[in-house]
Amino acid sequence: MLENEVIGYLKINFGESQTELKDTKALEIERIYVSRELQGKKVGQILYDKAIQIANQKETEYVWLGVWEENPRAISFYKKNGFVEFDKHIFKLGDDEQTDIMMKLKLSK
C-alpha cells in the first residue's frame, strides 16, 4: 500500500537557477529520484515525461543534465530517451573527485 507515501521526486531548474549552463533556452533536470523498491516500475519514466512536458510548455530548445559516470543504468535510461553526451564535469565528493557525464536532448519545435 503506497497511499500518501512519497515514492520519488523530480527537481528541474530554469534560467539562473540552473547549476551549470544557465541558458535561458534550456531546462535542467537536476534530479530524478525513485525509492529503491519502485525502481524499474516506470516511476522514473513518469517523472522524466513530466520534465519534458514542462520543457515543451516553456518552449525551451533543449533539456540537459549531469549523470554520474558510474551509473550505467541512468546513462542507459537517458540514451534510450534520446539524450547525447556533450561534456564532462568534475566534482568533489569529500576528498574524492567524481565525474558527471553531461547529456542533452534537443526538443523538436
N, C-alpha and C positions, 0 to 999 in steps of 0.2 A: 504494500500500500504506500503510495507516494503523495497522498494528498497533503498540500501545504508544506511540502519539503522542497528545498532548493536542490535541483539536480544538475544545474550548470549555470553559466553566465557568459555574456558577450560584452566585451569592452571595445568600443570604437572611438576614434579621435578624428577631428577635422581641423583644418587650418593650423593656427598656432598651438593647439593642444597636441598635435602630433609629436611623437617622440624624436623623430629624425628629420624627415623631408620637409615638413611644414608647407606643403604645396597646397594652395587653395583649390586646385583641381583634383585633389586626391582625398581618399578616406583611408585611414589606417585601421586595420584590425589589430588591436594591441593584444587581445587575449580572447581565446575561446576555451572555456574550462567546462569539463563534464565530469561528474563524480565517477570514480573508478568503476563502480558496479554497473553503470549505464553506458560505459564506453563500448562502441561497436553496435549501439542500438539506434543510430540515426539522430541522436540528440545534437551532436556536433554539427551535422549537416543542416539541421533545422536552424540552429543559431547562425551558421555561416550564410544560409539562404536569406535570413533576416538582414544580415550586414549588407549583402548585395542589393537587397530590396531598398534599403535606406540609401545606399550609394547611388542607385538609379534615381530615387526620388529627389536627391540633392543634386542630380545631374553632374556627378563627378566623372572625370575621364578615366580614372583608374583606382584600383584598390591595391594597397601594399601591406606587407607585414614582415616581421622577422621571425624565423623559426630556428630553434637550436639545432645545430648541425648533427647532433647525436640523437635526434628524434625522427627516425626514418618513417614512423607511422604518420606523423604530422606532415612531413615533407611529401610523402606519397599522397596524402589526402589533398593537399593544396595543388599538387601537379595534376591530379585527377580532375580537379575543378578548374584547370586551365592556367594556373599560375606558372610563371617562369622566373628563374633566378636572375638577378641583375647586379648583386653586390654582396659583400660580407661586412659584418660589423663585429668587432671585438669588444667584449665587455668583461668586467671583473666580477667574479663571484667569490668574495673573500679575497684570498691571495691567488686564486686560480683564474687564468684567462680562458674565457669561453668564446665560441664563435657562433653568431647567428647568421643564417643564410637569409639575405633579403630577397623577397619574392614579390612580383607584382602581376596584376591582371588588368589588362586594358578592357574597359567596358565598351560595348558597341552602342552607338547612338541611335 
